[in-house]
Amino acid sequence: MDLSVNYLGLKIKSPVVVGSSGLTFSIEKLKEIEQAGAGAVVLKSIFEEEIQHEFNHIIEEESKIDEPDRGYLDYYDFKIKEDNIKKYVSFIEAAKKELSIPVIASINCKSAHEWTFFAKKLQDAGADALEINMFILPSDFSLTGEKVEQTYLEIIKKVKEQVSIPVAVKLSYHFANLASFVKQLSQTGVEGVVLFNRFFQPDFDIDNFKVVPTNIFSNPSDVALTLRWMSILYNRVDCNLIASTGIHDGASVIKEVLAGADAVQVVSSLYKNGVNHISTMLDDLTDWMEKHDFNSIEDFKGKMSQQNSPNPAEYERVQFMKYFHDEKYNLD
C-alpha cells in the first residue's frame, strides 16, 4: 500500500503533515511525530508580532527613565530580532539532524519588508521548505479588496525572489473571490497553498468585561469548509493544495483526498488525542483503501472533486432549500 504523496515537490511517506503549533517546537515531540507516521512537520511559526511586542515592552520600561537620547533603542530592536532568529535557526538545524522527514519552517509577519529577511535566514538554516502564514484582517475601511490581494501577491513575489526552497502559502477564506485569488497565487511560482489557517477569535467575559479567546481548537465539522474549496479548486490551479482545519480522523483525511487535496495538515486532533493518533488515522486510511481496492493515494485523489462530479452545482450551493435531498434536513 503506497501512502506517499508529493508535497511542495518533496516526496513524503504519508499525506498527514503536522501543522505549525506548540507540538512542533520540541525535538522530542518531533521525533514522536515522525515515529507515528507523519510525512512532514511544519515548525512552530516565528512571529514578527511577538518580536515587536518584546521590543515595545523595552520601550515602555525605558520611557520611565529620564533619558534625552534614545538612539540606543535601535540596537535593542536589532538585537531582539537577531536573538529570536538565532534561536529559530538553531532549532531548525537540530530538527534536521534528528529527523529524516522534511522539516518546514514557518513565518508570520505583519510588515511587508520583514518577510524576505526571515525567509532567507530560514532557508540558510537548512529548512526543506517554507510556509508563509499570511493574513491581513479585512478591517481597514480605507483598503479595497483589490489592494489587499495585491499586497499578498507582492509579498509572495519578493519571498520567491529571495529563496530557492519550495514555498507554501497558508491562507484564510476571507477573499471576495477565493477561487480567482488562489488561481493567481498559484501562478506566482509557489509550490503549494494551505487552506485554511486558524486565528485567534475573541469572545467576551461578561462578568469581568474582558476579551478572551474562544474556539482555540478546530471541530470535526469544520472539515466541510475545506472540502468545498478543495473540490472546487482541484485540477484548476498550478500548485499543490493542502487541506487544514477540521481534520480529526482517518475519514476526514480520506474525504480531503477525494476532494482533491494533495495532503492534509493536522493539529487540533493531536492536542486532543495525542501524537500517536497519527498512526490511527493512517491505519484507518489504509483499511479504507484496501476495502475499495486502491493501491495508492493517486488512485482516488480528486475522485469526488467538482470537476469529476456528475452534479457540479452541488459544490456551489450556498442556501438551505426547502426540498433538499432528505426531509430531515428541511430547515425552512
Steps between C-alpha positions, in 0.01 A plus 500: 500500500658827384407797723769730361407836349664799338516790744645823356718295268619279787403133506374422849400164646142587595244773430476599869716800584508653847429871475673788672423494872645454846522129418769571242728709722665216692757259358365214711146564380619523138662158532171359633317658208735337250471165676119521484514522120476870408630580154648836599489761775442874490689661785331747732495839328741774583276804552614850416217623723646322806843651432341844466310446826828424678653819360196707597531374857858629513392837363228520764751430778757739359243780475491506880864609504592863437732453203502762222687291243324172422692408187627191678152350471575426134762257625241324716273466197780338301622284790157359589433405139844342462465300823161363398627410154805323647281291731274400212792425269658281770173314539476436125857370498429269795178371340681425174758293687239295686233444235494325165168654391491852348523792742297801387564839659213743555491877524224742588573867433300820516722740305580428136874571521563235769378198302806477278741552789352209695457278194866521397622427853283188532606366163865545598429302819419195289119493496366270229218740418338816627140567598395862517197543719324807362195686617404864464183548703244664268419770753667805343218716361743685273628187319329342202497124457713542188765687699511230769542228237777697332683523833494122530629453146780754545622336822498156340686629195773649721534181705526285188776726369703444817471123552543191286333249736130415448252754637145439624255775586250444778185704439165585649172492308446877539517597134236646273568229242707228662516276192638775280752612761636149565536460123702823483705393798581164343640681197762687706718190518406389852501125540192476721201670659375390842129552567424625761695662783345534844489823698443645840125550539373741768226429749371712791528425870175677594575505875854636486450702178803350329572367154594132523593239235248246379491200263873441538474155341321410181195272501443200273212688336747764376615254235198599289654839418820356358315221319303751296807696395725201438228358276460824305873574463621150414681484165433871439806652667872466430627380838436248778186540710529413868194474724509633854232548769250241620708192413458282809495140380575265216163565337572872471838426341323279246237765429760769437693279257177407322433874467843550343741585782861392446545471877349616829627683806387394847541673836185517715434124484852434632452736793179315583612143434879502519764478229448123456159584355688545170554122491128443556410738217742326263374155602144611423615638166678175411200285601269713286735481200516122529120482523463697177796344315709815484876443497615862524377845596505602133244229423222696668627860527237736361249219438227709666620843386263739326676431171424127525151536639185410301334796675755785530236744625487317834839646592383859453166479679503754783139525617295240686210415272152392600531170318857386549564129443371380837206620707702491822710788360199718422596820686242734350 
